[in-house]
Amino acid sequence: YGLHSNAEIDFLTTTSEALFKTVLELQPRDAGAGAAEGGSVTTREEKIKSVLDDITGRLPDDFNMTELFAKTEEKTPYTVVALQECERMNTLLKEMRRSLKELDSGLK
């Protein structure tokens, strides 16, 4: 990533910890404990569906590129880069929605 080696190690460690935390959150809990205490027992699919719905609900709307292009008066390098990033973000959001929809279909 072009970081100093110590900064890159810290960045990669933090990223790995976040990944493992997410994986652990998706792991099924001990079903016996919840049932014995009178709590509800959720299956792995229900937990995944809950996380899936949460992520889907937090995705922002796509950028309206036509409106953004119309609002830009000058085509400075910063403006061009910002517009390119908006287009890339739209592509990323589209792929995320497609992937989440595919995961949802797989759970049914």
Secondary structure, 3 states (H helix, E strand, C coil): CCCCHHHHHHHHHHHHHHHHHHHHHHCCCCHHHHHHCCCCCCCHHHHHHHHHHHHHHHCCCCCCHHHHHHHCCCCCHHHHHHHHHHHHHHHHHHHHHHHHHHHHHHHC
